[in-house]
Amino acid sequence: MSTITVTTTRRAANDSKRAIHCPDKPLRKTAIVINEPESTATAAPESTATPKPKRKWRRRPKPDLNEIHGFLWVLHEEGDIVEVRALNHLRFGFFDNLDVCAKAIHKLNEKQKTVYVTLNPVKGREGVDNRIWSRTELERELRATGQNLEPRMNKVVTKKRIKKTDFVTYVFGHKRETREVDSSFDKTIERYKACLTQNEDIVARRWVMIDVDAGQPANTNSSDKEKTDARKMLQAVDEYLQSLGIKAVLTDSGNGYHAYIRVDLPNDDESTTLVSSVLKSLAKRFNGKFGTAHIDIAVSNSGRITKATGTVVFKGPNTQERSVRLSRVFRE
C-alpha cells in the first residue's frame, strides 16, 4: 500500500511542531512524497545510446619570428628577391629586404595561413614593394593610381556557355501553343590574375630540395607515427649523403622533413634533368622502407616554393591525433 508523507523545507524535522503552532508564519514549501512499495516501483530504462566521444584538441603553436628570419638568411643573400606566397585565399608579395620579409611572413602566418617562399632567387621585376597583396587588392590599387595592370597581372580570357531557356508562345490560327526554346549563348569573361614566380623567372639554382613526405591522407596533418617514420627516412638519407661528402641543411617542415643541398647551377633544362634524376635515385633507394614516408620527386623545378620555416603549418584540423605543428630548422 502507498503512504503519503507531508514534509516542510523551512525547518528541520524536529522544528515541525513550531511551524504547526505558528499559523501566522506561512511555510515556504510543502512537499508531498508518495512512498511506493518496492515491488510496484518501476525504474527508468537505461539509455543504450553510445555517448559521442569528445574531440581532443592540442594547443596550437605560434610562429617564431627569429626562426623565420634565420631561415631566410640560410636560403638567401642580401639583395635577393624573394616571393612570399600563401595558397589558401591567395596572398603574395615580392621582397628585397629580408628583415621586412620575415615580419610580413610572421604576420601572415598569424592569420592561420601556411606560408611559402621561393627556394631560389628571383630575377629583378616590377612590383618588388616589400608588401603582401591579394589579387583583388593589387588590381584595385593599380586602377586607382592609373597604372597599367599588365606588368604585374596577366589578363585571362575565357569563354563560358550560359545555359538559358525561354518559353515562346506561337499562334496557329485560333490556337496558341507555348514551346520551350533553347536560347543559350557564349559569354567571354576577362579577368586578371597575379604574375607569380615561374621557372623562367629564376636567376640560378642555389638549392636542391629533398622533400621527405610523411604520406598522410590529403588535407590532414601527419600523425605522430607517420612523422616518426619520416624522421627515420630523413636520418637514412642524411647518412647516405654524408657518405658521399654532402652535408645538407635539415628542417622540420611541420608534417614531414626537408633536406636542402647547396649547389651552383644555371637555370636551364640540363640542370632540371640533373636534379630530377637525383630525386628519382633517392626515391628508388629509400621509398617503401619507412611506412608511408616517401621522397617527393615532383619538386625538381627551379621556381619551386618551400615552407617558410619558423611558421605554423595549417594543413588540417588541429586534433590530438593529427596536430598542427611548427616548422623549424634543426641543422644549418
C-alpha positions in Angstrom: 0.0 0.0 0.0 1.3 3.5 -0.8 1.8 6.0 2.0 1.7 9.8 1.8 4.1 11.9 3.9 3.9 15.7 4.2 7.2 17.5 5.0 8.3 21.1 5.2 11.5 22.5 3.9 11.7 25.8 6.0 12.7 24.0 9.2 14.4 20.8 10.1 12.2 17.8 11.1 12.5 18.5 14.8 11.1 22.0 14.3 8.0 21.0 12.5 5.9 21.4 15.7 6.8 25.1 15.9 5.6 25.6 12.4 2.2 24.0 13.2 1.7 26.2 16.3 2.6 29.4 14.4 -0.1 29.6 11.6 0.7 33.3 11.0 4.1 32.3 9.6 3.5 30.6 6.2 5.6 27.6 5.3 8.0 28.1 2.4 7.2 24.8 0.7 5.1 21.8 1.3 6.4 18.6 -0.3 4.1 15.6 -0.8 6.1 12.4 -1.1 4.4 9.2 -2.2 6.3 6.1 -1.0 5.6 3.2 -3.3 6.3 -0.3 -2.2 9.5 -1.8 -3.8 7.5 -4.5 -5.6 5.5 -1.9 -7.6 8.2 0.7 -8.3 9.3 1.0 -11.9 12.9 2.0 -12.7 13.6 4.3 -15.7 15.1 2.3 -18.6 18.8 2.7 -19.1 19.9 4.5 -22.2 21.5 2.3 -24.8 22.9 5.1 -26.9 26.7 5.3 -27.1 27.9 8.6 -25.9 29.6 10.7 -28.6 33.4 10.9 -27.9 34.7 14.4 -27.2 37.1 15.7 -29.8 40.5 16.2 -28.3 42.5 19.3 -29.3 46.1 20.3 -28.9 47.3 23.8 -28.1 48.3 25.4 -31.4 51.9 26.7 -31.6 52.8 30.2 -32.6 55.1 31.4 -35.4 58.7 32.2 -34.4 60.0 35.4 -35.9 63.6 34.7 -35.1 63.4 31.3 -36.7 61.7 32.7 -39.8 64.5 35.4 -40.1 67.2 32.8 -39.6 65.8 30.5 -42.3 65.6 33.4 -44.8 69.2 34.2 -44.3 70.2 30.5 -44.8 68.5 30.3 -48.2 69.1 33.8 -49.5 71.7 36.7 -49.5 71.3 40.4 -49.1 69.6 41.9 -52.1 68.0 38.7 -53.3 64.4 39.0 -54.5 62.1 36.6 -52.6 58.5 35.8 -53.3 56.2 35.1 -50.3 53.0 33.1 -51.1 50.1 31.8 -49.1 47.9 29.4 -51.1 44.6 29.3 -49.2 42.9 32.5 -50.4 46.0 33.6 -52.3 48.2 36.2 -50.7 51.6 37.1 -52.3 54.4 39.7 -52.4 57.9 40.3 -53.6 60.6 41.4 -51.2 64.3 42.5 -51.5 64.6 43.2 -47.8 64.9 40.0 -45.7 64.1 41.7 -42.4 60.9 43.2 -43.7 60.1 39.9 -45.4 60.4 37.9 -42.1 58.0 40.3 -40.4 55.5 40.0 -43.3 55.7 36.2 -43.1 55.1 36.2 -39.4 52.1 38.5 -39.6 50.6 36.4 -42.5 51.1 33.2 -40.6 49.3 34.6 -37.5 46.2 34.7 -39.7 46.3 30.9 -39.9 47.8 30.7 -43.4 50.5 28.3 -44.4 53.3 30.5 -45.9 55.8 29.5 -48.6 58.9 31.3 -50.1 60.8 30.8 -53.3 63.7 28.4 -53.0 66.0 30.2 -55.4 66.5 33.9 -56.1 64.1 35.6 -58.4 65.1 37.9 -61.3 64.5 41.7 -61.0 61.0 42.6 -61.8 58.4 45.3 -61.4 56.4 45.2 -58.2 59.1 44.5 -55.6 57.5 46.7 -53.0 58.0 44.6 -49.8 54.3 44.2 -49.2 51.7 41.4 -49.2 48.8 41.7 -51.6 45.6 39.8 -52.5 44.7 39.7 -56.2 41.7 42.0 -55.7 43.7 44.5 -53.6 46.5 44.7 -56.2 44.1 45.2 -59.1 42.2 47.9 -57.2 45.4 49.7 -56.2 46.7 49.7 -59.8 43.5 51.0 -61.2 43.1 53.7 -58.5 46.7 55.0 -59.2 46.2 54.9 -63.0 48.9 52.2 -63.6 48.8 49.5 -66.2 47.8 46.1 -64.9 49.8 44.1 -67.5 53.4 44.1 -66.0 52.1 42.8 -62.6 49.0 41.0 -63.7 48.0 38.8 -66.6 44.8 39.0 -68.5 42.9 35.7 -68.7 40.2 35.4 -71.3 37.8 32.5 -71.0 34.6 31.6 -72.8 31.7 30.2 -70.8 28.5 28.7 -72.2 25.5 30.3 -70.4 22.6 27.9 -70.5 19.2 29.7 -70.9 15.7 28.5 -71.7 12.9 30.8 -72.9 9.2 30.0 -73.4 7.7 31.3 -76.6 4.0 31.4 -77.5 3.1 30.6 -81.1 -0.3 31.4 -82.7 -1.7 28.9 -85.2 -5.0 30.3 -86.5 -7.2 30.3 -83.4 -4.8 28.2 -81.4 -2.0 29.3 -79.1 0.9 26.9 -78.3 3.8 27.6 -75.8 7.1 26.0 -76.7 10.4 25.7 -74.8 13.2 27.3 -76.8 16.9 27.0 -76.1 18.5 30.5 -76.1 21.9 29.6 -74.6 24.8 31.8 -75.6 28.6 32.0 -75.2 29.9 34.7 -72.8 33.5 36.0 -72.9 34.9 36.6 -69.4 38.0 38.7 -68.9 39.8 38.8 -65.6 43.3 39.4 -64.3 45.5 37.1 -62.2 48.7 37.9 -60.3 52.0 37.2 -62.0 53.7 34.8 -59.6 57.2 33.3 -60.0 57.6 30.9 -62.9 60.6 28.7 -63.7 62.0 31.2 -66.2 61.9 33.9 -63.6 64.7 32.3 -61.5 68.3 33.7 -61.7 70.1 30.5 -60.9 69.8 27.3 -58.9 71.2 27.6 -55.4 69.4 24.7 -53.7 68.2 21.2 -54.4 65.3 20.3 -52.0 64.7 16.7 -50.9 61.2 16.6 -49.6 60.6 13.7 -47.2 56.8 13.4 -47.2 55.0 11.6 -44.3 52.4 10.2 -46.7 49.4 11.1 -44.6 45.9 11.4 -46.2 45.1 14.6 -48.2 44.2 17.8 -46.3 45.2 16.4 -42.9 48.2 16.7 -40.6 50.6 13.8 -40.2 50.1 11.5 -37.1 53.0 11.0 -34.6 53.7 7.6 -36.2 53.8 8.9 -39.7 56.0 11.8 -38.6 58.4 9.4 -36.8 58.7 7.2 -39.9 59.5 10.4 -42.0 62.2 11.3 -39.4 63.8 7.8 -39.7 63.9 8.2 -43.5 65.5 11.6 -43.2 68.2 10.2 -41.0 68.9 7.4 -43.5 69.0 9.9 -46.4 71.3 12.2 -44.4 73.7 9.3 -43.6 73.8 8.4 -47.2 74.5 11.9 -48.3 77.3 12.3 -45.7 78.9 9.1 -47.0 79.2 10.9 -50.4 80.7 14.0 -48.7 77.5 16.1 -48.8 76.2 17.8 -45.7 72.7 19.2 -46.1 70.6 21.8 -44.2 67.9 19.8 -42.4 64.4 21.3 -41.5 61.2 20.0 -39.9 58.5 21.1 -42.4 55.7 20.5 -39.9 54.2 17.3 -41.4 57.5 15.9 -42.8 61.1 16.9 -43.3 63.3 18.7 -45.8 66.9 18.4 -46.7 68.5 21.3 -48.7 71.7 20.7 -50.7 73.7 23.8 -51.7 74.6 23.9 -55.4 75.7 26.4 -58.0 73.9 25.5 -61.2 72.4 27.6 -64.1 68.7 27.7 -64.6 68.4 25.5 -67.7 66.9 22.2 -68.9 70.1 20.3 -68.2 70.1 21.3 -64.5 66.4 20.4 -64.2 67.1 16.9 -65.7 70.1 16.5 -63.2 68.0 17.5 -60.2 65.2 15.2 -61.3 67.5 12.2 -61.7 68.9 12.8 -58.2 65.5 12.8 -56.6 64.4 9.7 -58.5 67.6 7.9 -57.5 67.0 8.7 -53.8 63.3 7.7 -54.0 64.3 4.3 -55.6 66.7 3.7 -52.8 64.6 4.7 -49.8 60.8 4.7 -50.7 58.8 1.8 -49.2 61.3 1.2 -46.3 59.7 3.6 -43.7 56.0 3.1 -43.6 54.1 5.6 -45.7 57.1 8.0 -45.8 58.4 8.8 -49.3 60.6 11.2 -51.2 58.6 13.5 -53.5 60.1 13.5 -56.9 57.9 16.3 -58.2 59.9 19.2 -56.6 62.7 19.4 -59.2 61.6 22.6 -60.9 63.7 25.8 -60.4 60.7 28.0 -59.5 59.7 25.7 -56.6 58.3 27.3 -53.4 59.1 25.8 -50.0 57.7 26.2 -46.4 58.8 29.3 -44.7 60.4 27.6 -41.8 59.6 29.1 -38.4 55.9 29.2 -39.3 52.9 27.1 -38.2 51.7 24.7 -40.9 47.9 24.6 -41.4 47.1 21.5 -43.4 44.2 20.1 -41.5 42.2 20.3 -38.2 44.3 20.6 -35.0 43.3 17.3 -33.3 45.1 15.2 -30.6 45.9 12.5 -33.2 46.9 14.9 -36.0 48.0 18.1 -34.6 49.1 21.4 -36.2 52.9 21.8 -35.8 55.6 24.5 -36.1 58.2 24.1 -38.8 61.8 24.7 -37.7 65.5 24.4 -38.7 67.4 21.8 -36.7 70.7 21.8 -38.7 72.0 24.6 -40.7 
